[in-house]
């Protein structure tokens, strides 16, 4: 590789505290393993389950949720276009899930101070996927299965098996924010 080019780091799910503590803002990652999908309506239902003492439809401990509402798959494919949705729509729910053991979230856009504080307190990370690249990202998804809330269509919870799914660490568990660092760097 050329000088200055850093190869992405490979990680597998589920994530442990030790793995999360080793991830730093700006780092490029390739995720292999199982991740789950969910958007705002899904998250609202997950919080309702927690509030009523019911089990979640998957083991959230060490898990990663991808904020996506995929399109229907083409024949022979497990999933359609699968680009990230704006994460701010999930900010009202994310701290509660992080408290329950969620270790990673994938989306696009900035996170609230409450979400960032929960990531520091409970050791979690926010990962950015490239918006507008849903067709390319879907090629990294090897299997997709609806496991809960099928009535929500694209917003149903899916269990995805991914291989080398590309993301960038936006917020690490130390309180750093890639967007803020970029603004500071270019303001000089």
Protein Blocks (a to p, Z undefined) as FASTA:
>chain_A
ZZhiacdddddddddfklmmmpcehiacddedjdddddfklmmmmmmmmmnopacfbdfe
hpacdddddddddehiabdcdddddfklmmmmmmmmmmnopabdcdedjddfklmmmmmm
nopadddddehilmmmmmmpmbdcdfbhklnommpccddddehiacddfbdceopafklm
mmmmmmZZ
